[in-house]
Amino acid sequence: MSFSGPTNYRREAAKAIRDKPEVRDSVTAATRTFDAHRVHAWGQIDADRWRDWARDVKTHVLTHLDEYLEQAERQLTSNGARVHWAESADDALTILGEIVREHGVKRVVKAKSMLSEELGVNRHLEGLGVHVRETDLGEYIIQLLDEPPSHIVGPAIHRSVDDCRKLFHERLGTPLDADPDELAAAARDALRAEFLAADLGISGANFLAADSGTIALIENEGNIRLSTSLPRVHVAFVGIEKIVPRLEDVSAFLQLTSRAATGQPIGNFVSLIQGPRRSDEVDGPEEVHVVLVDNGRTSLLADEAAWEALRCVRCGACLNICPVYRQTGGHPYGWTYSGPIGAIIAPGMLGLKEALPLPHASSLCGACVDVCPVRIPIPELLVHWREKAVEQGLTPRVETVGLKAYAKLARRPGLFSAAGAVLRRVPLGLGGRALPVLGGWMQERSAPKSSEKSFLQMWKEGIE
Amino acid sequence: MVRLLRHLGIDVEVPEGQTCCGQPAYNSGQPEEAQSMAEHTLEVFADAEYVVLPSGSCAGMMRCFYPGLVGSDARVTSLVERTYELSQFLRTVLEIDSLGSGLQGRRVAYHHGCHALRELGVKDEPVALLAGCGAEVVPWEADEECCGFGGLFSAKLPEVSAAMADRKIDTLPDVDFVTSTDGGCLLQLTGRGQKRGTGTEFVHLASALWRGVTR
């Protein structure tokens, strides 16, 4: 099962709320825990200064992206890695397909990578007749369930432990009352065999240091280490925005990202990969391919405001705090990246028309901007895309014309009051649901009881 | 709010020309319309010593977004400096600690409206004023979470919006009433509460504080 695009967000969100209340419970509980850990972890450092620094470094990179990408390519090449450039998902998959063919690859293990989800790597490999196995526990669970990820960091966040008990009972033969440790042990056994049999390992990248051509990966389970070092060939898909200037910048970004994502000072494992196994090394792949992927990122970069969203380090902190995301999890957003960050990068990466209504999937509560480790002005960018949607005629006419009329009225106080008086007399309880705008309101709430007189009338008559 | 301010010896004027601050248009991506309403608002309140609003959201719009929308000329800077949300005005300008003891023995939950909280940084002021009237402000795990109003959001995505209100209502502690400084949030919570038949009373902060003065 894969995503069908953001267009049906409202319908899918409503369906999730109505039919799967347990998803809301799982997501709310897990995101609240993630966020509490973030709060604690940020309290241990001068988080504001770290965030300023991270914002500035990422902004610097994005304004010198061509230079750093070329430097990274030179360094990676001199380290013995093979660098490929992919403008689109198709390009990236074609490159992967060639590597698979060249090496006669039959079995693939995958480290968790949102970019690989974005590109549709698994489906493509399966189409080529290749066996592919996700090795991150959360990704493994959703692969067995044939579901896309519901959260950037915790892909199976919408599922409960009980769901996993049933799934593992059916697929791995664990008892129905297995505790989480038993479940993890069963997954580990199953995955160990996959690691040993794999010809190729696929990963993403959290960061790519240009000065040394170093791919940095954070994880907690050790599966990334195994996926990238055990098979003969390693392919890393790297979004072009993942670059940082120096290896020493990576050290701070690893810590800030871990603290923002899960509240850990740093992930349990950090892998730094510069190229294939050297002659004096005992471990590591014979070949390392680094695929630098655009797939809509330069379109986002070209936007005069929304380019700032490319600073994102995919920590998921904005999802964790978002009251809109918490009601449904990620699936209704209809594409790989959900929550506030998904809503502001979708229009740039997919096209605004394809991304609507995601920029409207926010009450503009502003909680996300307070937690973003790279200070992306998320609410401003949501409004920015709404503005573009109006400019491009993609917003329903009843709304744009309505607000134009409202703005005109607001300059004529007499008429404004008169319109208010009319509204107070509309029998909302009876016909309200048929009205534009008010119809949506009336569907879920009782009619507001209007006062007999407006405040201004009361004011004119005298307030005692 | 008028009664409350008069009680404190403030000369209250309500310019009859006032209409809307422009936030609905601004948040919907129609800055030209918002700008027109901002210009109107700037004219209407040009002469006031202070502009006090019973709404963190409108106050946030004027203080935080007018400069970007209209420009940072003297008119705008002056309005920004003179504009306060009610509890902010009572605490920081009038330096009020207690308005009376009419809320003695009352258990109250306070909903932090998003724009008052995150745009204006209003957090302790309303709570201190309620406590100053004798109320016990009861801890509420979702007190800083959005109620799901969000202006047109509540009509465009009513199902998600209602689920957000439900989360607020479902986590409410046992209280006599819920109060907040934003009419929009109260409309949302009241409407959803009534639809569900919860019977909780949602009261504007000005009314709650007036109870503190008079009861």
Contacts between the chains, C-beta under 8 A, distances in Angstrom:
chain1	res1	chain2	res2	distance
A	9	B	157	7.9
A	10	B	156	7.7
A	10	B	157	5.6
A	10	B	159	7.2
A	10	B	160	7.9
A	13	B	157	6.9
A	13	B	159	6.1
A	13	B	160	5.1
A	14	B	159	3.7
A	14	B	160	7.6
A	17	B	159	5.5
A	17	B	160	6.9
A	17	B	163	4.9
A	18	B	159	7.5
A	24	B	163	6.9
A	28	B	167	7.2
A	323	B	145	5.2
A	323	B	146	4.5
A	323	B	148	7.1
A	323	B	164	5.2
A	323	B	167	7.2
A	324	B	146	8.0
A	324	B	160	5.8
A	324	B	164	7.1
A	326	B	167	7.5
A	327	B	160	5.3
A	327	B	163	4.1
A	327	B	164	6.2
A	327	B	167	7.5
A	328	B	160	6.9
A	328	B	163	7.9
A	357	B	156	7.2
A	357	B	157	7.6
A	360	B	153	6.8
A	360	B	156	5.5
A	360	B	157	6.8
A	361	B	157	6.4
A	361	B	160	7.3
A	362	B	150	7.2
A	362	B	153	6.9
A	363	B	114	7.2
A	363	B	146	5.0
A	363	B	148	6.1
A	363	B	149	6.5
A	363	B	150	2.7
A	363	B	151	7.9
A	363	B	153	4.7
A	363	B	154	7.8
A	363	B	161	7.2
A	363	B	164	7.2
A	364	B	27	5.8
A	364	B	114	7.5
A	364	B	150	5.9
A	364	B	151	8.0
A	364	B	153	7.4
A	365	B	114	3.9
A	365	B	118	7.3
A	365	B	145	8.0
A	365	B	146	3.7
A	365	B	150	7.1
A	366	B	114	5.7
A	366	B	115	7.4
A	366	B	118	4.1
A	366	B	119	6.8
A	367	B	114	7.3
A	367	B	118	7.1
A	367	B	144	8.0
A	367	B	145	7.8
A	367	B	146	7.1
A	369	B	118	7.7
A	370	B	118	6.6
A	383	B	26	7.2
A	383	B	27	6.2
A	383	B	29	6.2
A	384	B	29	7.9
A	385	B	29	7.5
A	386	B	27	7.4
A	386	B	28	6.0
A	386	B	29	3.1
A	387	B	29	3.7
A	387	B	30	7.4
A	387	B	31	6.3
A	388	B	29	7.2
A	389	B	29	6.1
A	390	B	28	7.3
A	390	B	29	4.5
A	390	B	30	5.7
A	395	B	28	7.6
A	395	B	29	7.1
A	399	B	28	6.7
A	399	B	152	7.3
A	400	B	28	8.0
A	400	B	30	6.7
A	403	B	24	6.6
A	403	B	25	4.9
A	403	B	28	5.8
A	403	B	30	5.2
A	403	B	33	5.5
A	404	B	30	7.3
A	404	B	33	5.8
A	406	B	20	7.4
A	406	B	24	7.0
A	406	B	25	7.1
A	406	B	33	7.3
A	407	B	22	7.4
A	407	B	25	5.7
A	407	B	30	7.5
A	407	B	32	8.0
A	407	B	33	3.5
A	407	B	34	7.4
A	407	B	36	5.1
A	407	B	37	5.6
A	408	B	36	7.9
A	409	B	19	7.3
A	410	B	19	4.0
A	410	B	20	4.7
A	410	B	22	7.4
A	410	B	36	7.4
A	410	B	37	4.6
A	410	B	40	6.1
A	411	B	19	7.5
A	411	B	36	6.2
A	411	B	37	7.3
A	411	B	40	5.0
A	413	B	16	6.3
A	413	B	17	4.5
A	413	B	18	7.0
A	413	B	19	5.7
A	416	B	19	4.5
A	416	B	20	7.6
A	437	B	152	6.9
A	437	B	155	4.7
A	438	B	155	6.9
A	439	B	155	7.5
A	440	B	154	7.3
A	440	B	155	3.6
A	440	B	156	6.3
A	440	B	157	7.8
A	440	B	158	4.4
A	441	B	154	6.1
A	441	B	155	4.8
A	441	B	158	6.6
A	441	B	191	7.4
A	443	B	158	5.0
A	443	B	159	8.0
A	444	B	158	4.5
A	444	B	159	6.7
A	444	B	161	6.8
A	444	B	162	3.7
A	444	B	192	6.8
A	444	B	195	6.7
A	445	B	158	7.9
A	445	B	162	6.9
A	445	B	165	7.9
A	445	B	188	7.2
A	445	B	191	3.2
A	445	B	192	5.1
A	445	B	194	7.3
A	445	B	195	5.1
A	446	B	190	7.9
A	446	B	191	5.2
A	446	B	192	7.9
A	446	B	194	3.7
A	446	B	195	4.6
A	447	B	191	7.6
A	448	B	187	5.7
A	448	B	190	7.3
A	448	B	191	6.0
A	455	B	14	7.9
A	456	B	14	7.1
A	456	B	16	6.1
A	459	B	2	7.4
A	459	B	14	4.8
A	459	B	16	7.7
A	460	B	16	7.6
A	463	B	2	4.9
A	463	B	3	6.6
A	464	B	3	7.9
